[in-house]
Amino acid sequence: MKVLLLKDAKEDDCGQDPYIRELGLYGLEATLIPVLSFEFLSLPSFSEKLSHPEGYGGLIFTSPRAVEAVELCLEKDNKTEVWKHSLREKWNAKSVYVVGNATASLVNKIGLDTEGANSGNAEKLAEYICSRESPALPLLFPCGTVKGEILPKMLKDRGIPMESITVYQKIPHPGIQVNLNSYYSKQGVPASITFFSPSGLMYSLKHIQELSGDSIDRIKVWEPLRIHECVCCEVGPSAIFSSGSFSRNSCIMSLPPSAPAQPVR
């Protein structure tokens, strides 16, 4: 049976996307189609802030894209050597907070030590930061245009200074329509579709509705556990059903990485 995953491919230590591997164990044929791209913003300003660690109490990273923004700043401004020989050490003398092991791994690759990776989400990370000694200087928080307000609010309520800077925004992947058209023409309507973000859902929903036609009622729809709260508050089940795209016979559930196999077995 065919399963459509609306996400970029991300290789693990085995050199394969974990969703593809897990689904394959159940004999399911999974296809990845990216639906999001990212546009980076305010990099000159961010680069200037990175050049002055003495003005900050530490860093907060809640997404891989924010780490990528750091890399772009270093490359574009020819600061790679300066980073290696001085800036990295100065930032490492401060706290570098992260959400999730994936983000922590990327931060480690640019030479920074991390704290809070096991927090799991922004709220838990905020609790962790609040449990530490409050810095006198603000924590620098590079983020996207759509960011949760829980972490900033919790830090503000506890009197912990923070300075956020918007360094990226989500945009539709330029190949969404072409890739979906190609998939449907070659493989037909999938038995299951997994959305990995509210933005990805919004950017692809119209195309999927048009391509699926009357068969859309038979598609089982999933969203992974890690975005459950975000999906439910922005484009959760009620929004999906009210759009007229999926019927109440569709299945909207939360799941861990190995679970997309379950709805179509």
C-alpha positions as CSV (number, residue, x, y, z in Angstrom):
1,M,0.0,0.0,0.0
2,K,1.1,3.5,-0.7
3,V,1.8,6.2,1.9
4,L,2.6,9.8,1.2
5,L,4.8,11.8,3.6
6,L,4.8,15.5,3.1
7,K,8.3,16.3,4.3
8,D,12.0,16.6,3.3
9,A,14.1,13.5,3.4
10,K,16.4,13.4,6.5
11,E,18.9,10.6,6.8
12,D,19.7,9.1,10.1
13,D,22.8,7.2,11.2
14,C,21.7,4.3,8.9
15,G,21.7,6.6,5.9
16,Q,17.9,6.5,5.4
17,D,15.0,8.6,6.4
18,P,13.6,6.9,9.6
19,Y,10.0,7.1,8.3
20,I,10.8,5.3,5.1
21,R,12.7,2.6,7.0
22,E,10.0,2.0,9.5
23,L,7.2,1.9,6.9
24,G,9.3,-0.4,4.8
25,L,9.4,-2.9,7.7
26,Y,5.6,-3.2,7.3
27,G,5.8,-3.7,3.6
28,L,4.5,-0.2,2.8
29,E,5.6,1.9,-0.1
30,A,6.3,5.4,1.2
31,T,7.2,8.5,-0.8
32,L,8.5,11.8,0.5
33,I,7.5,15.1,-1.1
34,P,8.8,18.3,0.4
35,V,6.2,21.1,0.8
36,L,8.2,23.7,2.7
37,S,11.1,26.0,1.8
38,F,12.7,28.7,3.9
39,E,13.7,32.2,3.2
40,F,16.3,33.8,5.5
41,L,15.9,37.3,6.9
42,S,17.9,39.9,8.7
43,L,21.2,38.0,8.3
44,P,23.4,41.1,8.4
45,S,21.8,42.2,11.7
46,F,22.1,38.7,13.1
47,S,25.7,38.4,12.0
48,E,26.5,41.6,13.9
49,K,24.9,40.2,17.0
50,L,26.9,36.9,16.7
51,S,30.1,39.0,16.5
52,H,29.4,40.5,20.0
53,P,28.9,37.6,22.4
54,E,29.9,40.0,25.2
55,G,26.5,41.6,24.9
56,Y,24.5,38.5,25.6
57,G,24.0,35.9,28.3
58,G,23.7,33.0,25.9
59,L,21.8,31.6,22.9
60,I,18.4,29.9,22.4
61,F,17.8,27.6,19.4
62,T,14.4,26.0,18.9
63,S,14.7,24.9,15.3
64,P,17.4,23.6,12.9
65,R,16.7,26.6,10.6
66,A,17.9,29.0,13.2
67,V,21.2,27.1,13.3
68,E,21.4,27.2,9.5
69,A,21.1,31.0,9.8
70,V,24.2,31.0,11.9
71,E,26.1,29.0,9.3
72,L,24.9,31.4,6.5
73,C,26.1,34.4,8.5
74,L,29.5,32.9,9.0
75,E,29.8,32.0,5.3
76,K,28.5,35.2,3.8
77,D,30.6,37.5,6.1
78,N,33.8,35.3,5.9
79,K,33.7,34.9,9.6
80,T,34.3,31.1,9.7
81,E,37.9,31.5,10.9
82,V,37.0,34.2,13.4
83,W,34.3,31.9,14.7
84,K,36.7,29.0,15.1
85,H,39.5,31.0,16.8
86,S,37.6,33.3,19.1
87,L,33.8,33.7,18.8
88,R,33.0,30.1,19.3
89,E,34.9,29.9,22.5
90,K,33.3,33.1,23.8
91,W,29.8,31.8,23.1
92,N,30.7,28.5,24.7
93,A,31.5,30.3,27.9
94,K,27.8,31.1,28.0
95,S,24.7,28.9,28.0
96,V,23.4,27.6,24.7
97,Y,19.9,26.3,25.1
98,V,18.2,24.0,22.5
99,V,15.0,22.1,21.9
100,G,15.4,18.5,20.6
101,N,18.3,16.3,19.7
102,A,18.2,17.1,16.0
103,T,18.7,20.8,16.7
104,A,21.3,20.0,19.4
105,S,23.3,17.9,16.9
106,L,23.4,20.8,14.4
107,V,24.5,23.2,17.1
108,N,27.2,20.8,18.1
109,K,28.5,20.7,14.5
110,I,29.2,24.5,14.6
111,G,31.2,23.8,17.8
112,L,28.8,24.9,20.5
113,D,27.9,22.9,23.6
114,T,24.2,22.7,24.4
115,E,21.8,22.4,27.3
116,G,18.2,21.4,27.5
117,A,18.1,19.2,24.4
118,N,15.9,16.6,26.2
119,S,13.3,19.2,27.0
120,G,11.2,18.1,24.0
121,N,9.4,21.4,23.4
122,A,9.6,25.1,24.0
123,E,7.6,25.1,27.1
124,K,9.8,22.5,28.8
125,L,12.9,24.3,27.6
126,A,11.5,27.5,29.2
127,E,11.0,25.7,32.4
128,Y,14.6,24.4,32.3
129,I,16.0,27.9,31.6
130,C,13.9,29.3,34.5
131,S,15.4,26.7,36.8
132,R,18.9,28.1,36.1
133,E,20.5,31.2,37.4
134,S,19.1,34.2,35.6
135,P,21.6,35.9,33.3
136,A,22.3,39.6,33.7
137,L,22.5,40.0,29.9
138,P,19.7,39.0,27.5
139,L,19.6,35.6,25.8
140,L,19.8,35.9,22.0
141,F,16.9,34.0,20.4
142,P,17.0,33.6,16.6
143,C,13.6,32.4,15.4
144,G,11.1,32.3,12.5
145,T,8.2,34.6,11.7
146,V,5.8,32.1,13.1
147,K,7.0,31.3,16.6
148,G,5.2,30.2,19.7
149,E,4.8,32.7,22.4
150,I,5.1,30.3,25.4
151,L,8.8,30.5,25.7
152,P,9.1,34.3,25.5
153,K,6.2,34.8,27.9
154,M,7.5,32.4,30.5
155,L,11.0,34.0,30.4
156,K,9.5,37.5,30.6
157,D,7.3,36.5,33.5
158,R,10.3,35.2,35.4
159,G,12.3,38.4,34.6
160,I,14.8,36.6,32.4
161,P,16.0,39.0,29.7
162,M,15.7,37.8,26.1
163,E,16.2,39.4,22.7
164,S,14.6,37.7,19.7
165,I,15.5,38.3,16.1
166,T,13.5,36.9,13.1
167,V,16.0,35.1,10.8
168,Y,13.7,33.0,8.6
169,Q,10.2,32.5,7.3
170,K,8.5,29.5,5.8
171,I,7.4,29.6,2.2
172,P,5.8,27.0,-0.1
173,H,8.2,24.7,-1.8
174,P,8.4,25.7,-5.4
175,G,7.9,22.0,-6.5
176,I,4.8,21.2,-4.5
177,Q,2.3,21.1,-7.4
178,V,4.6,19.5,-9.9
179,N,5.7,16.8,-7.5
180,L,2.2,16.0,-6.3
181,N,1.0,15.9,-9.9
182,S,3.8,13.5,-10.8
183,Y,3.0,11.3,-7.8
184,Y,-0.7,11.0,-8.5
185,S,-0.2,10.3,-12.2
186,K,2.2,7.5,-11.5
187,Q,1.0,6.0,-8.2
188,G,-2.6,7.2,-7.9
189,V,-4.4,8.2,-4.7
190,P,-2.4,7.2,-1.6
191,A,-3.9,5.2,1.2
192,S,-2.5,7.5,3.8
193,I,-1.0,11.0,4.0
194,T,1.1,12.4,6.9
195,F,1.4,16.1,7.4
196,F,4.4,17.3,9.4
197,S,3.5,21.0,10.0
198,P,0.5,23.3,9.9
199,S,2.2,25.3,7.1
200,G,2.9,22.2,5.1
201,L,-0.8,21.3,5.4
202,M,-2.0,24.7,4.3
203,Y,0.4,24.8,1.3
204,S,-0.5,21.4,0.0
205,L,-4.1,20.8,0.9
206,K,-5.7,22.5,-2.1
207,H,-3.6,20.4,-4.6
208,I,-4.3,17.2,-2.7
209,Q,-8.0,17.9,-2.7
210,E,-8.0,18.6,-6.5
211,L,-5.9,15.5,-7.3
212,S,-7.8,13.1,-5.0
213,G,-11.3,14.1,-6.1
214,D,-14.0,11.9,-4.6
215,S,-11.4,9.4,-3.3
216,I,-10.3,11.9,-0.7
217,D,-12.7,10.5,1.8
218,R,-10.8,7.2,1.8
219,I,-7.4,8.8,2.6
220,K,-6.3,8.3,6.2
221,V,-4.7,11.5,7.5
222,W,-2.0,11.6,10.1
223,E,0.1,14.2,11.9
224,P,3.2,13.3,13.9
225,L,3.3,13.6,17.7
226,R,5.9,16.3,17.8
227,I,3.6,18.9,16.2
228,H,0.3,17.8,17.8
229,E,-0.2,20.9,19.9
230,C,0.7,23.2,17.0
231,V,-1.7,21.4,14.5
232,C,-4.5,21.3,16.9
233,C,-4.5,25.0,17.6
234,E,-3.9,26.3,14.1
235,V,-5.1,23.8,11.5
236,G,-6.3,20.8,13.5
237,P,-9.0,18.3,12.7
238,S,-11.9,20.7,12.8
239,A,-10.2,23.0,10.3
240,I,-9.3,20.2,8.0
241,F,-12.9,18.8,8.0
242,S,-14.5,22.2,7.7
243,S,-12.4,22.9,4.7
244,G,-14.4,20.2,2.9
245,S,-11.2,18.4,2.0
246,F,-11.4,15.4,4.3
247,S,-14.6,13.9,5.7
248,R,-15.2,12.6,9.2
249,N,-14.3,9.2,7.9
250,S,-10.7,10.4,7.7
251,C,-8.5,9.6,10.6
252,I,-6.6,12.5,12.2
253,M,-4.3,11.2,15.0
254,S,-1.0,11.8,16.6
255,L,1.8,9.4,16.1
256,P,5.5,8.7,16.8
257,P,7.9,8.2,13.9
258,S,7.2,4.5,13.6
259,A,3.4,4.8,13.5
260,P,2.4,5.8,10.0
261,A,2.4,2.1,9.2
262,Q,-0.5,1.5,11.6
263,P,-3.4,3.3,9.8
264,V,-3.1,1.4,6.6
265,R,-2.3,-2.1,7.8
